[in-house]
Amino acid sequence: MKIRQKLTLQFFLMAGIIMVLFSLTVYFLSARYRRDDFFQRLESRANSTARMLIELEEIDAELLRKIEEDNPVSLPDEKIIILDNNNHFVYTSDFRNVILYDDALLDRIRLEGKVRTHSGRYELMGLLFVEEEERFVVLSAARDIFGFDKQKNLGVVLLFLNGIFLLLYYPAGWLLASRAFSPISRVVGRVEEISITSLNLRIDEGNGKDELAHLAHTFNLMLDRLETAFTVQKDFISNASHELRTPLTAITGQLDVLLMKERSPGEYRNATAAVLEDIKNLNRLLDRLLLMAHASSESAKTGFREVRIDEILWQSREELLKHEKGYTVNISLDETISDIENMMVMGDEQLLRSAVTNIMENGCKYSPDRSVEVDLSYTGTRLSIRFRDTGPGIAEADIGRIFEPFYRGRAEGTVKGHGIGLSLAKKIIEIHQGEINVVSGPDLGTEVDISLPPSTTG
């Protein structure tokens, strides 16, 4: 059974049950009101009759009967019996003895003062009437013909209305379910349009407040993650195929030339060294491509923990100098850093080390003296790392594109590189909620500023 049909049936059952319960409540409250009202009228008739007979000396039983015969306030088929303390008749209008009672009922009336009961089709009100030292039991009975007719008519009306409304509830439930499911139908239609080639499409979030809007928003966030994952995968494949082709072609060419004829041991040694250098460059390129893919993925933040940024700087320096003996990296800590906690950040140690190493390498690579100055400071809310070199600087036309993957400026043709370092560093800094800015100009050197939030604000 479809959800729409289930909702329609549930609405029909709930509305029907509520309607029936409401009708039963109205009917029984009405019946209770009729009963209470009729017993009050019986009590009033019993009191007035007893008062006339007992308190007024001018009225005897015979005269009272004649008065009651023409009394307009008498109840339908009314019977009144008055008994003295010895259960002897003082007055009665029940000549056919249709009112049934016994001594136990009379004793109960004398004990409780008022008793409501039934005698066949009659509703009977018994009460104790006290006059000076005498105690009388008054039994007042009648048939509420008009009240029962009204109650019966109310029951028929409620039964008829229940039938009519129950017939209307099902189509009303179907209409309500259709209107409730129309946003879901639109969501389903939109989702069916989304495929691997159209992950940029998003679901309309409507008013942005109800549960369906929350569902659409959650689904859109999932689509964002999927689109990011597919983009990372696509970029990695594209970048890898583009960048790996050149070193692999160079290695293949060198090996082909080497095998064309016999070579001297020196030539084999030189060729092997060249091929080994190309393979090392290829490994470094693969490492950076994998780091870029990892930095672009959703899982990059799952390994975050507290790390010391000064240790990251020293480890990056040591790693860089291990491969490049001629480089110089000078690290200085500002006096604003007075506590170890001021140097703690939440992040991925490997990614941060890679970003710092790439920036250090760029600074040394383009400086005439192969050196870079690194300054670490703390402003109270942010950790700041500044990298300064004395290189030729970056042209104004290139500075806006230096963070693009594989982009290399026109002045960098003589320096080996792949154009990955700064783009990788930017991705890493951004996933750590940081900022990276570059200030440079021709013959002015380059300054790279990184700002990171500390794990604790001092």
Backbone torsions as a table, in degrees:
resi	resn	phi	psi	omega
1	MET	NA	133.3	-179.8
2	LYS	-71.8	156.0	-178.1
3	ILE	-60.8	-37.3	179.9
4	ARG	-61.2	-42.2	178.5
5	GLN	-67.6	-38.6	177.5
6	LYS	-61.8	-44.8	179.4
7	LEU	-63.1	-40.4	178.8
8	THR	-62.0	-46.2	180.0
9	LEU	-65.5	-41.5	179.1
10	GLN	-64.3	-41.5	176.8
11	PHE	-61.9	-43.6	179.6
12	PHE	-60.2	-46.4	-178.4
13	LEU	-67.6	-45.5	-178.8
14	MET	-65.3	-46.5	-179.9
15	ALA	-64.0	-39.8	179.3
16	GLY	-63.9	-44.8	179.6
17	ILE	-63.5	-43.3	178.7
18	ILE	-62.0	-42.3	-180.0
19	MET	-63.7	-43.8	179.6
20	VAL	-65.0	-45.0	178.6
21	LEU	-62.1	-40.3	177.9
22	PHE	-62.5	-44.6	-178.9
23	SER	-65.1	-42.8	178.8
24	LEU	-63.5	-39.2	178.9
25	THR	-63.4	-45.5	178.4
26	VAL	-61.5	-42.9	-176.9
27	TYR	-64.9	-47.7	-176.6
28	PHE	-72.3	-33.9	174.3
29	LEU	-65.7	-38.1	176.8
30	SER	-64.8	-41.6	178.4
31	ALA	-64.0	-39.8	179.2
32	ARG	-66.7	-40.4	178.3
33	TYR	-63.6	-42.2	178.8
34	ARG	-60.4	-45.7	-178.6
35	ARG	-62.5	-48.3	-179.5
36	ASP	-62.6	-41.7	-179.6
37	ASP	-64.8	-40.8	-178.0
38	PHE	-69.6	-39.2	177.4
39	PHE	-66.0	-34.3	175.4
40	GLN	-64.2	-38.8	177.4
41	ARG	-67.5	-39.2	176.3
42	LEU	-62.8	-41.6	179.2
43	GLU	-63.8	-42.6	179.1
44	SER	-62.0	-41.6	179.2
45	ARG	-67.0	-39.5	179.6
46	ALA	-64.3	-44.7	179.7
47	ASN	-63.5	-47.0	-177.3
48	SER	-64.9	-40.0	-179.5
49	THR	-67.0	-46.1	-179.8
50	ALA	-63.7	-38.8	-179.5
51	ARG	-65.2	-41.4	178.9
52	MET	-63.2	-42.9	-175.6
53	LEU	-76.0	-40.0	-170.9
54	ILE	-91.1	-37.7	-174.8
55	GLU	-88.9	-25.9	-178.7
56	LEU	-99.9	114.7	-177.6
57	GLU	-70.3	-24.9	-177.5
58	GLU	-71.5	-16.8	-175.1
59	ILE	-108.6	123.2	173.7
60	ASP	-108.1	-176.2	-175.4
61	ALA	-62.2	-40.6	-177.6
62	GLU	-67.1	-43.6	179.3
63	LEU	-65.7	-37.7	179.9
64	LEU	-63.3	-37.5	178.7
65	ARG	-62.9	-42.0	-179.8
66	LYS	-66.5	-38.0	178.9
67	ILE	-64.2	-44.2	-176.9
68	GLU	-69.1	-26.6	-179.8
69	GLU	-63.4	-35.2	-178.0
70	ASP	-106.1	12.0	-177.4
71	ASN	-73.9	119.2	-177.4
72	PRO	-69.7	-17.2	-178.6
73	VAL	-93.8	4.2	178.0
74	SER	-63.7	146.6	-179.9
75	LEU	-85.1	158.2	-179.4
76	PRO	-57.8	126.5	177.5
77	ASP	52.8	47.1	-174.9
78	GLU	-76.0	138.2	176.7
79	LYS	-129.9	130.3	179.0
80	ILE	-129.9	130.7	179.2
81	ILE	-127.7	131.5	176.5
82	ILE	-120.4	126.4	-178.3
83	LEU	-120.4	145.3	177.2
84	ASP	-84.3	-170.4	-175.4
85	ASN	-68.6	-17.8	178.1
86	ASN	-99.7	13.9	179.6
87	ASN	64.2	28.9	174.5
88	HIS	-95.0	145.6	-179.0
89	PHE	-65.5	128.4	168.9
90	VAL	-100.7	-37.0	178.3
91	TYR	-156.7	145.2	173.4
92	THR	-153.7	141.1	171.7
93	SER	-114.7	7.9	179.6
94	ASP	-99.3	82.5	-176.8
95	PHE	-79.2	-18.0	-178.6
96	ARG	-98.9	2.0	178.3
97	ASN	55.8	47.4	178.8
98	VAL	-84.0	-19.0	178.9
99	ILE	-88.2	119.3	-177.9
100	LEU	-102.4	131.1	178.0
101	TYR	-152.1	168.3	179.3
102	ASP	-142.1	177.7	-177.6
103	ASP	-64.2	-33.8	-179.6
104	ALA	-62.4	-40.8	178.2
105	LEU	-65.0	-42.3	-179.5
106	LEU	-64.3	-43.1	177.9
107	ASP	-62.2	-37.6	178.7
108	ARG	-64.9	-39.9	178.8
109	ILE	-64.2	-43.6	179.2
110	ARG	-63.2	-31.9	-178.3
111	LEU	-79.6	-43.9	-173.4
112	GLU	-94.4	-22.0	-179.7
113	GLY	92.5	-41.0	178.8
114	LYS	-142.4	138.1	177.9
115	VAL	-139.4	131.0	174.0
116	ARG	-107.2	129.5	179.6
117	THR	-156.5	-172.3	179.4
118	HIS	-126.2	153.8	173.4
119	SER	-137.5	92.9	-175.2
120	GLY	65.9	-126.2	179.0
121	ARG	-84.6	-0.4	-176.6
122	TYR	-98.0	144.9	170.8
123	GLU	-97.3	128.5	-169.2
124	LEU	-116.3	130.0	177.4
125	MET	-115.9	118.9	177.1
126	GLY	-112.3	132.5	179.1
127	LEU	-142.6	158.6	-180.0
128	LEU	-97.4	123.7	179.6
129	PHE	-112.0	122.0	-175.7
130	VAL	-109.1	127.2	176.5
131	GLU	-128.8	105.8	-175.2
132	GLU	54.6	-114.6	-177.9
133	GLU	-98.0	0.4	-178.5
134	GLU	-97.6	144.7	-179.6
135	ARG	-123.9	123.8	-179.2
136	PHE	-118.0	146.3	173.5
137	VAL	-104.9	123.8	-179.6
138	VAL	-111.4	124.9	176.2
139	LEU	-110.2	118.3	179.6
140	SER	-118.4	122.2	-177.4
141	ALA	-135.0	148.5	178.1
142	ALA	-164.5	171.1	177.8
143	ARG	-111.3	125.1	-179.3
144	ASP	-85.3	72.8	-175.6
145	ILE	-63.8	-47.8	-177.5
146	PHE	-69.0	-37.9	179.0
147	GLY	-63.4	-43.5	178.9
148	PHE	-67.6	-33.8	176.3
149	ASP	-64.1	-42.7	177.8
150	LYS	-64.0	-41.2	180.0
151	GLN	-65.5	-39.6	178.1
152	LYS	-65.3	-41.5	179.0
153	ASN	-63.8	-39.9	177.2
154	LEU	-61.8	-42.0	178.8
155	GLY	-61.1	-42.4	179.3
156	VAL	-64.1	-43.9	-179.9
157	VAL	-62.4	-45.8	179.9
158	LEU	-64.0	-40.3	178.6
159	LEU	-63.7	-41.0	179.6
160	PHE	-65.8	-45.3	-179.1
161	LEU	-65.9	-37.0	176.3
162	ASN	-60.4	-43.3	178.3
163	GLY	-62.0	-44.4	-179.6
164	ILE	-63.1	-48.3	-177.2
165	PHE	-67.8	-35.1	177.3
166	LEU	-63.6	-34.3	176.0
167	LEU	-68.8	-30.4	-178.9
168	LEU	-84.5	-23.2	-174.9
169	TYR	-64.7	-37.9	-176.3
170	TYR	-65.1	-52.8	176.8
171	PRO	-62.8	-32.8	177.1
172	ALA	-65.1	-40.6	177.0
173	GLY	-64.1	-40.5	178.3
174	TRP	-62.7	-43.1	178.9
175	LEU	-64.7	-42.7	179.9
176	LEU	-63.5	-43.6	179.2
177	ALA	-64.6	-38.1	179.4
178	SER	-64.4	-43.3	179.2
179	ARG	-68.0	-37.6	179.4
180	ALA	-67.1	-32.5	-176.2
181	PHE	-91.6	-5.5	-179.3
182	SER	-61.2	-40.9	175.3
183	PRO	-63.5	-37.0	178.5
184	ILE	-65.9	-38.6	177.6
185	SER	-61.6	-39.0	177.9
186	ARG	-66.7	-39.3	178.0
187	VAL	-62.4	-45.6	179.5
188	VAL	-60.3	-44.0	178.9
189	GLY	-60.7	-40.1	179.7
190	ARG	-68.9	-41.5	179.7
191	VAL	-61.6	-37.9	179.6
192	GLU	-63.9	-23.6	178.8
193	GLU	-79.3	-19.7	-175.2
194	ILE	-84.5	127.5	177.4
195	SER	-137.4	-175.4	-178.3
196	ILE	-64.4	-22.2	179.8
197	THR	-94.3	-4.9	-178.9
198	SER	-135.1	45.8	179.2
199	LEU	-71.6	-6.9	178.0
200	ASN	-77.8	-14.5	179.4
201	LEU	-71.1	148.0	179.6
202	ARG	-132.8	159.3	-179.1
203	ILE	-88.0	139.4	177.8
204	ASP	-66.0	125.7	-177.5
205	GLU	-89.6	7.3	174.5
206	GLY	59.5	-133.4	-177.4
207	ASN	-79.1	-7.7	176.9
208	GLY	72.4	12.1	-175.6
209	LYS	-120.0	-35.4	-174.2
210	ASP	-85.5	-177.8	-175.8
211	GLU	-65.2	-36.9	179.5
212	LEU	-66.6	-37.1	176.3
213	ALA	-64.3	-39.6	176.9
214	HIS	-63.9	-41.3	177.9
215	LEU	-62.7	-45.0	179.5
216	ALA	-63.3	-40.4	178.9
217	HIS	-63.3	-43.4	178.7
218	THR	-62.8	-41.1	179.4
219	PHE	-66.2	-38.2	177.7
220	ASN	-65.0	-37.5	176.3
221	LEU	-63.8	-38.6	177.1
222	MET	-64.6	-39.5	177.7
223	LEU	-64.5	-37.0	176.3
224	ASP	-59.5	-44.5	-179.8
225	ARG	-66.0	-41.2	178.7
226	LEU	-63.9	-42.8	-179.9
227	GLU	-63.0	-40.9	177.9
228	THR	-62.1	-43.4	-179.2
229	ALA	-63.7	-44.3	179.5
230	PHE	-67.0	-37.1	178.8
231	THR	-65.3	-42.8	177.7
232	VAL	-60.8	-45.3	180.0
233	GLN	-62.3	-44.6	-178.8
234	LYS	-64.6	-45.3	-179.6
235	ASP	-64.2	-40.1	-179.7
236	PHE	-62.7	-45.8	179.7
237	ILE	-62.9	-43.7	-179.2
238	SER	-65.3	-46.9	-178.7
239	ASN	-66.0	-43.0	-178.8
240	ALA	-62.9	-45.9	-178.6
241	SER	-64.7	-33.3	-178.4
242	HIS	-76.1	-45.5	-173.8
243	GLU	-82.5	-29.3	-178.5
244	LEU	-78.3	-21.3	-177.1
245	ARG	-63.3	-42.0	-176.1
246	THR	-63.9	-53.1	179.4
247	PRO	-66.6	-33.9	178.4
248	LEU	-67.0	-38.8	177.3
249	THR	-64.9	-40.8	179.4
250	ALA	-63.8	-43.4	179.1
251	ILE	-63.7	-44.7	179.8
252	THR	-61.3	-43.0	-179.9
253	GLY	-63.0	-43.7	179.7
254	GLN	-63.3	-41.0	179.9
255	LEU	-69.0	-36.8	177.5
256	ASP	-62.9	-45.4	179.4
257	VAL	-63.7	-40.1	-178.4
258	LEU	-63.3	-32.3	-177.1
259	LEU	-90.8	-2.1	-178.0
260	MET	-67.1	-30.3	179.5
261	LYS	-157.2	170.1	178.7
262	GLU	-66.8	139.8	-179.4
263	ARG	-122.4	162.0	176.3
264	SER	-77.5	159.5	177.7
265	PRO	-55.3	-35.7	178.8
266	GLY	-65.6	-41.6	179.0
267	GLU	-66.3	-40.2	176.6
268	TYR	-62.2	-39.8	-179.4
269	ARG	-65.1	-44.2	179.9
270	ASN	-64.9	-42.4	-179.7
271	ALA	-65.6	-40.8	178.6
272	THR	-63.6	-40.6	178.4
273	ALA	-63.2	-39.8	179.2
274	ALA	-66.0	-43.4	179.2
275	VAL	-64.0	-41.5	179.2
276	LEU	-61.4	-39.7	178.2
277	GLU	-64.0	-41.8	178.0
278	ASP	-63.4	-38.1	179.5
279	ILE	-67.0	-38.8	177.3
280	LYS	-63.0	-43.6	176.8
281	ASN	-61.8	-37.9	178.7
282	LEU	-64.9	-41.0	177.7
283	ASN	-62.9	-42.3	178.7
284	ARG	-64.0	-38.9	178.1
285	LEU	-63.5	-44.6	178.9
286	LEU	-62.4	-41.5	178.6
287	ASP	-59.2	-43.1	-178.6
288	ARG	-70.2	-37.5	177.0
289	LEU	-63.6	-42.4	178.8
290	LEU	-66.3	-39.6	177.3
291	LEU	-64.9	-38.3	178.5
292	MET	-64.4	-41.8	177.7
293	ALA	-63.8	-42.1	179.4
294	HIS	-65.8	-41.6	179.9
295	ALA	-66.4	-24.5	-178.9
296	SER	-89.7	-7.2	-175.6
297	SER	-90.1	162.8	178.8
298	GLU	-69.5	-24.4	-176.0
299	SER	-78.4	-4.1	-175.8
300	ALA	-63.0	-31.0	-175.2
301	LYS	-87.0	-7.6	-175.4
302	THR	-70.7	-23.4	-177.9
303	GLY	-98.0	16.3	-178.2
304	PHE	-67.5	138.4	173.5
305	ARG	-152.6	173.6	-179.7
306	GLU	-74.2	127.3	176.8
307	VAL	-132.5	153.5	177.7
308	ARG	-90.6	123.7	-176.2
309	ILE	-69.7	-29.0	178.4
310	ASP	-68.2	-35.8	176.9
311	GLU	-66.9	-36.3	176.5
312	ILE	-59.9	-43.3	-179.1
313	LEU	-63.4	-45.9	-178.3
314	TRP	-68.5	-37.9	178.0
315	GLN	-66.6	-39.6	178.2
316	SER	-64.2	-42.7	178.5
317	ARG	-60.2	-46.0	-178.6
318	GLU	-63.6	-41.1	-179.7
319	GLU	-65.4	-41.6	-179.4
320	LEU	-66.1	-47.0	-177.2
321	LEU	-68.1	-23.4	177.8
322	LYS	-65.6	-33.3	-179.1
323	HIS	-95.3	-28.2	-178.2
324	GLU	-122.3	92.9	-174.9
325	LYS	-64.9	-27.4	-175.1
326	GLY	-86.2	0.0	-178.3
327	TYR	-85.6	153.6	176.8
328	THR	-129.3	127.9	178.5
329	VAL	-126.9	115.2	179.2
330	ASN	-103.3	119.6	-177.4
331	ILE	-111.2	130.4	177.1
332	SER	-131.8	140.2	178.6
333	LEU	-103.4	130.0	-178.5
334	ASP	-70.6	152.2	-179.7
335	GLU	-69.0	-11.7	177.7
336	THR	-68.0	-17.4	179.8
337	ILE	-90.0	104.7	-175.2
338	SER	-111.4	-5.2	-176.3
339	ASP	-141.5	145.9	178.1
340	ILE	-61.6	-34.6	-178.3
341	GLU	-62.0	-25.4	179.2
342	ASN	-71.2	-12.6	-179.0
343	MET	-105.4	9.0	-178.6
344	MET	-92.7	134.1	175.0
345	VAL	-131.6	154.8	173.9
346	MET	-89.6	119.9	-178.4
347	GLY	-175.4	-177.0	177.5
348	ASP	-97.0	117.0	-173.9
349	GLU	-60.3	-43.5	-177.4
350	GLN	-64.6	-43.2	-179.1
351	LEU	-66.7	-44.3	179.5
352	LEU	-63.0	-41.1	178.3
353	ARG	-63.0	-38.6	179.0
354	SER	-65.1	-43.4	179.8
355	ALA	-62.5	-46.7	-179.1
356	VAL	-64.3	-42.1	-179.9
357	THR	-61.7	-42.6	179.9
358	ASN	-62.4	-42.4	179.8
359	ILE	-68.3	-42.5	176.2
360	MET	-59.7	-44.0	-178.4
361	GLU	-62.4	-42.5	178.4
362	ASN	-61.1	-44.2	-179.1
363	GLY	-61.5	-43.7	179.3
364	CYS	-69.4	-38.1	-174.6
365	LYS	-62.6	-37.7	-174.6
366	TYR	-98.7	-6.2	177.4
367	SER	-82.0	139.3	178.2
368	PRO	-59.5	-35.3	-179.4
369	ASP	-95.3	10.3	177.7
370	ARG	54.9	44.0	-179.5
371	SER	-133.0	159.8	177.0
372	VAL	-145.2	141.5	177.9
373	GLU	-101.2	131.2	-178.8
374	VAL	-121.6	123.0	179.5
375	ASP	-118.5	131.8	177.7
376	LEU	-114.7	127.0	-179.7
377	SER	-139.8	166.2	-177.8
378	TYR	-133.3	126.5	-175.1
379	THR	-98.7	-3.1	-176.8
380	GLY	107.5	-30.0	177.7
381	THR	-126.6	-17.5	-178.0
382	ARG	-140.6	150.3	170.2
383	LEU	-95.8	131.8	-177.0
384	SER	-118.8	129.9	176.0
385	ILE	-120.9	125.5	-177.9
386	ARG	-118.3	125.8	177.7
387	PHE	-110.2	123.9	-179.1
388	ARG	-126.9	131.5	175.1
389	ASP	-125.0	172.9	-178.2
390	THR	-115.0	30.9	-177.8
391	GLY	-75.3	-171.8	-176.5
392	PRO	-72.8	-8.1	-179.6
393	GLY	82.9	179.4	-176.7
394	ILE	-117.9	132.5	180.0
395	ALA	-65.1	150.8	-178.8
396	GLU	-59.8	-33.8	-179.6
397	ALA	-70.1	-23.0	-176.6
398	ASP	-97.2	-22.6	-169.4
399	ILE	-65.2	-26.5	179.2
400	GLY	-77.2	-10.7	-175.8
401	ARG	-119.1	7.6	-173.2
402	ILE	-68.6	-18.7	179.1
403	PHE	-92.0	2.2	176.5
404	GLU	-76.9	137.3	179.7
405	PRO	-59.9	133.4	174.3
406	PHE	68.3	10.7	175.6
407	TYR	-86.3	132.5	177.3
408	ARG	-128.3	133.1	-178.3
409	GLY	-65.9	162.6	-176.9
410	ARG	-68.0	-23.9	-179.0
411	ALA	-86.5	2.5	-174.2
412	GLU	-103.7	10.2	-175.3
413	GLY	-60.8	-29.1	-176.9
414	THR	-86.3	-9.3	-178.1
415	VAL	-105.5	129.6	-179.7
416	LYS	-69.2	143.8	178.3
417	GLY	171.6	171.9	-178.9
418	HIS	-117.6	-6.7	-178.9
419	GLY	75.5	25.4	-178.4
420	ILE	-104.5	-29.7	-169.9
421	GLY	-51.5	-56.4	-176.2
422	LEU	-69.7	-37.8	178.5
423	SER	-64.5	-39.7	177.0
424	LEU	-65.8	-43.4	179.2
425	ALA	-60.7	-41.8	179.8
426	LYS	-61.9	-45.3	179.1
427	LYS	-60.3	-43.3	-177.8
428	ILE	-65.5	-44.8	-179.2
429	ILE	-64.4	-38.9	-178.5
430	GLU	-66.2	-39.9	179.6
431	ILE	-71.5	-13.1	174.6
432	HIS	-96.5	18.7	178.5
433	GLN	60.4	29.6	-180.0
434	GLY	-108.6	-178.2	178.9
435	GLU	-131.7	148.3	176.9
436	ILE	-133.2	131.8	-179.3
437	ASN	-133.9	147.9	179.8
438	VAL	-122.2	128.4	175.0
439	VAL	-118.8	122.7	-176.9
440	SER	-160.5	168.5	176.5
441	GLY	-168.7	161.8	-179.5
442	PRO	-55.7	127.8	178.2
443	ASP	63.2	18.9	179.7
444	LEU	-114.1	3.4	-175.8
445	GLY	75.0	-176.7	-178.2
446	THR	-133.8	138.2	176.7
447	GLU	-122.7	123.4	177.8
448	VAL	-111.1	121.6	-179.0
449	ASP	-110.9	128.3	176.5
450	ILE	-116.9	133.5	177.8
451	SER	-122.7	125.8	-178.1
452	LEU	-127.9	143.7	175.7
453	PRO	-78.8	131.2	177.6
454	PRO	-71.0	156.3	179.6
455	SER	-67.9	-28.0	174.4
456	THR	-132.3	135.2	179.5
457	THR	-90.6	115.8	-176.7
458	GLY	-79.3	NA	NA
